[in-house]
Amino acid sequence: QVQLVESGGGSVQAGGSLRLSCVASVDTYSSKCMKWFRQAPGKEREGVAAIDSNDVTSYTDSVKGRFTISRDNAKNTLYLQMNSVKPEDTALYYCAAARLDYLRSYTCFSFRRADAFYWGQGTQVTVSS
């Protein structure tokens, strides 16, 4: 059984920083492409960043230069360092693990279907102006 547990969300002022974490209980974690999604109220879920088994990363344009995705395979943990946050970053952030092993980051970043991933429960990020 795959479990993903996010933490680190909270409230922060614009320009501040947060670091999200996601602990994954999944076999072959090191071979998984891991991804962060977010969903703001009234908006569709969007991919934020992805990292593959070779540590190659992909980002949506709106967070490039501000967010950094990383992973620690020894701890089965995924991170999202969020710097210079903006009010438009306010959303529920989800950690996801690709069901298929060894997907390249640009491939799993392009995947949108929910059934292509295992999902965490989400952690709320609220950025005030």
Contacts in CASP RR format, 6 or more apart in sequence:
PFRMAT RR
TARGET T0000
AUTHOR 0000-0000-0000
METHOD contacts of the structure
MODEL  1
QVQLVESGGGSVQAGGSLRLSCVASVDTYSSKCMKWFRQAPGKEREGVAA
IDSNDVTSYTDSVKGRFTISRDNAKNTLYLQMNSVKPEDTALYYCAAARL
DYLRSYTCFSFRRADAFYWGQGTQVTVSS
1 25 0 8 1.000
2 24 0 8 1.000
2 25 0 8 1.000
2 26 0 8 1.000
2 97 0 8 1.000
2 118 0 8 1.000
3 24 0 8 1.000
3 25 0 8 1.000
3 26 0 8 1.000
3 120 0 8 1.000
4 22 0 8 1.000
4 23 0 8 1.000
4 24 0 8 1.000
4 25 0 8 1.000
4 26 0 8 1.000
4 95 0 8 1.000
4 96 0 8 1.000
4 97 0 8 1.000
4 118 0 8 1.000
4 119 0 8 1.000
4 120 0 8 1.000
4 121 0 8 1.000
5 22 0 8 1.000
5 23 0 8 1.000
5 120 0 8 1.000
5 121 0 8 1.000
6 20 0 8 1.000
6 21 0 8 1.000
6 22 0 8 1.000
6 93 0 8 1.000
6 94 0 8 1.000
6 95 0 8 1.000
6 120 0 8 1.000
6 121 0 8 1.000
6 122 0 8 1.000
6 123 0 8 1.000
7 20 0 8 1.000
7 21 0 8 1.000
7 22 0 8 1.000
7 23 0 8 1.000
7 123 0 8 1.000
8 18 0 8 1.000
8 19 0 8 1.000
8 20 0 8 1.000
8 21 0 8 1.000
8 123 0 8 1.000
9 18 0 8 1.000
9 20 0 8 1.000
9 93 0 8 1.000
9 123 0 8 1.000
9 124 0 8 1.000
9 125 0 8 1.000
10 18 0 8 1.000
10 123 0 8 1.000
10 124 0 8 1.000
10 125 0 8 1.000
10 126 0 8 1.000
11 126 0 8 1.000
11 127 0 8 1.000
11 128 0 8 1.000
12 18 0 8 1.000
12 85 0 8 1.000
12 125 0 8 1.000
12 126 0 8 1.000
12 127 0 8 1.000
12 128 0 8 1.000
13 127 0 8 1.000
13 128 0 8 1.000
13 129 0 8 1.000
14 85 0 8 1.000
14 86 0 8 1.000
14 87 0 8 1.000
14 127 0 8 1.000
14 128 0 8 1.000
14 129 0 8 1.000
15 83 0 8 1.000
15 84 0 8 1.000
15 85 0 8 1.000
15 86 0 8 1.000
16 83 0 8 1.000
16 84 0 8 1.000
16 85 0 8 1.000
17 81 0 8 1.000
17 82 0 8 1.000
17 83 0 8 1.000
17 84 0 8 1.000
17 85 0 8 1.000
18 82 0 8 1.000
18 85 0 8 1.000
18 125 0 8 1.000
19 79 0 8 1.000
19 80 0 8 1.000
19 81 0 8 1.000
19 82 0 8 1.000
20 36 0 8 1.000
20 79 0 8 1.000
20 80 0 8 1.000
20 82 0 8 1.000
20 93 0 8 1.000
20 95 0 8 1.000
20 123 0 8 1.000
20 125 0 8 1.000
21 77 0 8 1.000
21 78 0 8 1.000
21 79 0 8 1.000
22 34 0 8 1.000
22 36 0 8 1.000
22 77 0 8 1.000
22 78 0 8 1.000
22 79 0 8 1.000
22 95 0 8 1.000
22 120 0 8 1.000
23 75 0 8 1.000
23 76 0 8 1.000
23 77 0 8 1.000
24 32 0 8 1.000
24 34 0 8 1.000
24 76 0 8 1.000
24 77 0 8 1.000
24 78 0 8 1.000
24 95 0 8 1.000
24 97 0 8 1.000
25 76 0 8 1.000
26 32 0 8 1.000
26 76 0 8 1.000
26 97 0 8 1.000
26 118 0 8 1.000
28 101 0 8 1.000
29 73 0 8 1.000
29 76 0 8 1.000
29 97 0 8 1.000
30 53 0 8 1.000
30 73 0 8 1.000
31 53 0 8 1.000
31 101 0 8 1.000
31 102 0 8 1.000
32 53 0 8 1.000
32 97 0 8 1.000
32 98 0 8 1.000
32 101 0 8 1.000
32 103 0 8 1.000
33 50 0 8 1.000
33 51 0 8 1.000
33 52 0 8 1.000
33 53 0 8 1.000
33 97 0 8 1.000
33 98 0 8 1.000
33 102 0 8 1.000
33 103 0 8 1.000
33 104 0 8 1.000
33 105 0 8 1.000
33 107 0 8 1.000
33 108 0 8 1.000
34 50 0 8 1.000
34 51 0 8 1.000
34 69 0 8 1.000
34 71 0 8 1.000
34 78 0 8 1.000
34 95 0 8 1.000
34 96 0 8 1.000
34 97 0 8 1.000
34 98 0 8 1.000
35 47 0 8 1.000
35 48 0 8 1.000
35 49 0 8 1.000
35 50 0 8 1.000
35 51 0 8 1.000
35 95 0 8 1.000
35 96 0 8 1.000
35 97 0 8 1.000
35 98 0 8 1.000
35 108 0 8 1.000
35 109 0 8 1.000
35 111 0 8 1.000
35 117 0 8 1.000
36 47 0 8 1.000
36 48 0 8 1.000
36 49 0 8 1.000
36 50 0 8 1.000
36 69 0 8 1.000
36 78 0 8 1.000
36 80 0 8 1.000
36 93 0 8 1.000
36 94 0 8 1.000
36 95 0 8 1.000
36 96 0 8 1.000
37 45 0 8 1.000
37 46 0 8 1.000
37 47 0 8 1.000
37 48 0 8 1.000
37 93 0 8 1.000
37 94 0 8 1.000
37 96 0 8 1.000
38 45 0 8 1.000
38 46 0 8 1.000
38 47 0 8 1.000
38 48 0 8 1.000
38 89 0 8 1.000
38 91 0 8 1.000
38 92 0 8 1.000
38 93 0 8 1.000
38 94 0 8 1.000
38 125 0 8 1.000
39 45 0 8 1.000
39 46 0 8 1.000
39 91 0 8 1.000
39 92 0 8 1.000
39 94 0 8 1.000
40 88 0 8 1.000
40 90 0 8 1.000
40 91 0 8 1.000
40 92 0 8 1.000
43 91 0 8 1.000
45 94 0 8 1.000
45 112 0 8 1.000
46 60 0 8 1.000
47 60 0 8 1.000
47 109 0 8 1.000
47 112 0 8 1.000
48 59 0 8 1.000
48 60 0 8 1.000
48 63 0 8 1.000
48 67 0 8 1.000
48 69 0 8 1.000
48 80 0 8 1.000
48 93 0 8 1.000
49 57 0 8 1.000
49 58 0 8 1.000
49 59 0 8 1.000
49 60 0 8 1.000
49 63 0 8 1.000
49 67 0 8 1.000
49 68 0 8 1.000
49 69 0 8 1.000
49 80 0 8 1.000
49 109 0 8 1.000
50 57 0 8 1.000
50 58 0 8 1.000
50 69 0 8 1.000
50 105 0 8 1.000
50 106 0 8 1.000
50 108 0 8 1.000
50 109 0 8 1.000
51 57 0 8 1.000
51 58 0 8 1.000
51 69 0 8 1.000
51 70 0 8 1.000
51 71 0 8 1.000
51 78 0 8 1.000
51 105 0 8 1.000
52 102 0 8 1.000
52 103 0 8 1.000
52 104 0 8 1.000
52 105 0 8 1.000
52 108 0 8 1.000
53 101 0 8 1.000
53 102 0 8 1.000
54 104 0 8 1.000
55 70 0 8 1.000
55 71 0 8 1.000
56 104 0 8 1.000
56 105 0 8 1.000
56 106 0 8 1.000
57 68 0 8 1.000
57 69 0 8 1.000
57 105 0 8 1.000
58 105 0 8 1.000
58 106 0 8 1.000
58 109 0 8 1.000
59 65 0 8 1.000
59 67 0 8 1.000
59 69 0 8 1.000
62 88 0 8 1.000
63 82 0 8 1.000
63 89 0 8 1.000
66 82 0 8 1.000
66 83 0 8 1.000
66 84 0 8 1.000
66 85 0 8 1.000
67 80 0 8 1.000
67 81 0 8 1.000
67 82 0 8 1.000
67 83 0 8 1.000
68 79 0 8 1.000
68 80 0 8 1.000
68 81 0 8 1.000
68 83 0 8 1.000
69 78 0 8 1.000
69 79 0 8 1.000
69 80 0 8 1.000
69 81 0 8 1.000
70 78 0 8 1.000
70 79 0 8 1.000
70 81 0 8 1.000
71 77 0 8 1.000
71 78 0 8 1.000
71 79 0 8 1.000
72 79 0 8 1.000
78 95 0 8 1.000
80 93 0 8 1.000
82 89 0 8 1.000
82 125 0 8 1.000
85 125 0 8 1.000
85 127 0 8 1.000
86 127 0 8 1.000
87 127 0 8 1.000
87 128 0 8 1.000
87 129 0 8 1.000
88 127 0 8 1.000
89 125 0 8 1.000
89 127 0 8 1.000
90 125 0 8 1.000
90 126 0 8 1.000
90 127 0 8 1.000
91 124 0 8 1.000
91 125 0 8 1.000
92 122 0 8 1.000
92 123 0 8 1.000
92 124 0 8 1.000
92 125 0 8 1.000
93 122 0 8 1.000
93 123 0 8 1.000
93 124 0 8 1.000
93 125 0 8 1.000
94 119 0 8 1.000
94 120 0 8 1.000
94 121 0 8 1.000
94 122 0 8 1.000
95 119 0 8 1.000
95 120 0 8 1.000
95 122 0 8 1.000
96 117 0 8 1.000
96 118 0 8 1.000
96 119 0 8 1.000
96 120 0 8 1.000
97 117 0 8 1.000
97 118 0 8 1.000
98 108 0 8 1.000
98 111 0 8 1.000
98 116 0 8 1.000
98 117 0 8 1.000
99 115 0 8 1.000
99 116 0 8 1.000
99 117 0 8 1.000
99 118 0 8 1.000
100 116 0 8 1.000
103 111 0 8 1.000
108 116 0 8 1.000
111 117 0 8 1.000
END
